[in-house]
Amino acid sequence: MELSLLLEYGWVLLVLIVLEGLLSADNALVLAIMAKHLPEEQQKKALNIGLLMAFIFRIGAIFIISFLFHVWWIQAIGAAYLIFIALKHLLRRDHGEKDMQGKSYGMTVAQIALADIAFAVDSILAAVALVLALPDTPMIEIGGMDGAKFIVIVLGAIAGLIVIRFAAGFFVKILTTRPGLETAAMLIVGWVGIKLLMHTLAHPALHIIPHDFVEGPIWNTIFWSVMLLIAVGGWFLSKDKGTTDEAR
């Protein structure tokens, strides 16, 4: 591969990794909420296994991207599920923690994998749209696309899952030390569900709202501003568990 082509591919890979990192921040918080009720060792295993299953899905999805492009209902199910668990927790605060504790380890792993599958659809489509603009290379085709492009998409997917894994672990620790943040976290989960709903409504198969609006600066500014407002408000309104215990 020529140096200019290598540099072009390297630059797009760097942009894709940054993009995956940004897209993964809200995903990680949702997964942290799902794993928080488990013992610490099971938390790590559940996140690792769930993300491994999601990674296998992402790789398979790259091979069937032309089919996946039309499957708008995967995002719709993901949006409905996130909004449902957020509302369920917020409307039943006294029972929310008991409901979470009642879930088995296997069910938690499955929920983590299914949640990331819902998130992955948009992530994969964004990556493909970014990479397909690159020039072709002499490499053989993989999954119906240029081999080099396929490799860049896979590396981007791996980077996104690494960010999700470590960010989710970080969020679990924060939620454990500051339990009061869980309400704010659930509001964020619901808001992420709204985000997925917006993307579903903008899907070419439905086209209820313009796709350019969902991908444009106005909606993204609104989304991240509300995310920041909920996070900052939740942080200042919550109390550190250690401080609370000392007061008692």
C-alpha positions in Angstrom: 0.0 0.0 0.0 1.3 3.4 -0.9 2.4 5.8 1.8 -0.3 8.4 0.9 -3.0 5.8 1.0 -1.7 4.4 4.2 -1.8 7.9 5.8 -5.3 8.4 4.5 -6.5 5.1 6.0 -4.6 5.9 9.3 -6.3 9.3 9.6 -9.8 7.9 9.0 -9.1 5.1 11.6 -8.1 7.8 14.1 -11.3 9.8 13.4 -13.3 6.5 13.7 -11.7 5.7 17.1 -12.6 9.2 18.4 -16.1 8.8 17.0 -16.5 5.4 18.6 -15.3 6.8 21.9 -17.8 9.6 21.8 -20.7 7.3 20.9 -19.6 4.8 23.6 -19.9 7.2 26.6 -23.6 7.0 27.0 -23.6 3.3 26.1 -21.2 2.6 29.0 -23.4 4.3 31.5 -26.4 2.2 30.5 -24.3 -1.0 30.8 -23.0 0.1 34.2 -26.6 0.5 35.5 -27.4 -3.0 34.3 -24.3 -4.6 36.1 -24.3 -2.5 39.3 -26.5 -4.9 41.3 -24.0 -7.8 40.9 -21.1 -8.6 43.2 -17.8 -7.0 42.1 -16.3 -10.1 40.5 -19.5 -10.9 38.6 -19.8 -7.3 37.4 -16.5 -7.7 35.6 -17.4 -11.1 34.1 -20.9 -9.9 33.1 -19.5 -6.8 31.3 -16.7 -8.9 29.6 -19.0 -11.7 28.4 -21.8 -9.3 27.4 -19.3 -7.2 25.4 -17.7 -10.3 23.8 -21.2 -11.4 22.6 -21.8 -7.9 21.3 -18.4 -7.9 19.5 -19.3 -11.1 17.7 -22.5 -9.5 16.6 -20.7 -6.4 15.4 -18.3 -8.4 13.3 -21.2 -10.5 11.8 -23.1 -7.3 11.2 -20.3 -5.9 9.1 -20.7 -8.9 6.7 -24.5 -8.3 6.4 -24.5 -4.5 6.5 -26.7 -4.1 3.4 -29.4 -6.1 5.2 -28.8 -4.4 8.6 -29.3 -1.0 6.9 -33.0 -1.8 6.5 -33.6 -3.3 10.0 -34.9 -0.2 11.8 -36.8 -2.2 14.4 -33.7 -3.3 16.2 -33.1 0.3 17.2 -36.8 0.7 18.0 -36.7 -2.3 20.4 -33.6 -0.9 22.0 -35.1 2.6 22.4 -38.3 1.1 23.9 -36.4 -1.1 26.4 -34.2 1.8 27.7 -37.1 4.1 28.1 -39.1 1.3 29.9 -36.4 0.5 32.4 -35.8 4.2 33.1 -39.5 4.9 33.7 -39.9 1.7 35.8 -37.0 2.7 38.1 -38.1 6.3 38.4 -41.8 5.5 39.1 -40.9 2.7 41.5 -37.9 4.0 43.4 -38.6 1.9 46.5 -38.6 -1.3 44.5 -36.0 -0.4 41.9 -33.0 -1.8 43.7 -34.9 -5.0 44.7 -36.0 -5.5 41.1 -32.3 -5.3 40.0 -31.1 -7.6 42.7 -33.6 -10.2 41.7 -32.1 -10.5 38.2 -29.9 -13.5 37.7 -26.3 -13.3 36.5 -27.2 -14.9 33.1 -30.1 -12.5 32.5 -27.8 -9.5 33.2 -25.2 -10.8 30.7 -28.0 -11.2 28.1 -29.3 -7.7 28.8 -25.8 -6.2 28.5 -25.3 -8.0 25.1 -28.8 -7.0 23.8 -28.4 -3.4 24.9 -25.0 -3.1 23.1 -26.5 -4.8 20.0 -29.1 -2.0 19.9 -26.3 0.6 20.2 -24.1 -1.1 17.7 -26.5 -0.6 14.7 -26.0 3.1 14.5 -22.3 2.8 15.3 -21.7 0.3 12.5 -23.7 2.4 10.0 -21.7 5.5 10.9 -18.4 3.6 10.6 -19.3 2.2 7.2 -20.5 5.6 5.9 -17.1 7.1 7.0 -14.9 4.3 5.6 -16.7 3.7 2.3 -15.5 7.1 1.1 -11.9 5.8 1.2 -10.2 4.7 -2.1 -10.0 1.0 -2.8 -6.8 -0.9 -2.2 -5.2 -4.0 -3.8 -6.4 -6.2 -0.8 -8.9 -8.9 -1.4 -12.6 -8.3 -0.5 -13.9 -9.3 2.9 -17.6 -9.3 3.5 -18.3 -7.7 0.2 -16.1 -4.7 0.7 -12.4 -3.8 0.3 -10.3 -5.8 2.8 -8.5 -2.7 4.1 -11.9 -0.9 4.7 -13.2 -4.0 6.5 -10.1 -4.1 8.8 -10.5 -0.3 9.6 -14.2 -0.9 10.6 -13.2 -3.9 12.8 -10.5 -1.9 14.5 -12.9 0.9 15.1 -15.5 -1.6 16.6 -12.8 -3.0 18.9 -11.8 0.5 20.1 -15.4 1.3 20.8 -15.9 -1.8 22.9 -12.7 -1.2 24.8 -13.9 2.3 25.7 -17.3 0.9 26.7 -15.7 -1.8 28.9 -13.4 0.5 30.9 -15.9 3.4 31.1 -18.6 1.1 32.3 -16.3 -0.2 35.1 -15.6 3.5 36.0 -19.3 4.3 36.1 -20.1 1.3 38.3 -17.6 2.5 40.9 -19.1 6.0 40.9 -22.6 4.7 41.3 -21.5 2.5 44.2 -19.8 5.4 46.1 -22.6 7.8 45.3 -25.9 5.9 45.3 -27.8 9.1 44.9 -26.5 9.4 41.4 -28.6 6.4 40.3 -31.7 8.6 39.7 -29.7 10.9 37.5 -28.2 7.8 35.8 -31.6 6.5 35.1 -32.7 9.8 33.6 -29.7 9.5 31.3 -30.7 6.0 30.4 -34.1 7.3 29.4 -32.5 10.2 27.5 -30.3 7.7 25.6 -33.5 5.8 24.8 -34.9 9.0 23.3 -31.7 9.4 21.2 -32.2 5.9 19.8 -35.9 6.7 19.2 -34.9 9.8 17.2 -32.5 7.7 15.1 -35.2 5.2 14.5 -37.7 7.8 13.3 -35.0 9.2 11.0 -34.3 5.8 9.5 -34.7 5.7 5.7 -37.4 3.0 6.0 -39.5 5.4 8.1 -38.2 8.9 7.4 -40.6 10.5 9.9 -38.1 13.1 10.8 -35.2 14.3 8.6 -32.0 12.2 9.0 -29.9 15.4 8.5 -31.5 16.8 11.7 -30.6 13.8 13.8 -27.0 13.9 12.5 -26.8 17.7 12.6 -25.4 20.1 15.1 -28.8 21.3 16.5 -29.9 17.9 17.8 -26.4 16.9 18.9 -26.1 20.1 20.9 -29.5 19.5 22.5 -28.6 15.9 23.3 -25.2 16.6 24.9 -26.4 19.7 26.8 -29.2 17.7 28.4 -26.8 14.9 29.2 -24.4 17.4 30.9 -27.2 19.1 32.8 -28.5 15.8 34.2 -25.0 14.6 35.1 -23.9 17.9 36.8 -27.3 18.2 38.6 -27.1 14.6 39.8 -23.6 15.0 41.0 -24.3 18.1 43.2 -27.6 16.7 44.5 -26.1 13.3 45.4 -24.0 12.5 48.5 -20.9 10.5 48.8 -21.6 7.1 50.5 -18.6 7.5 52.8 -19.7 10.9 54.0 -23.2 9.6 54.6 -21.9 6.7 56.6 -19.8 9.0 58.8 -22.7 11.3 59.5 -24.6 8.3 60.8 
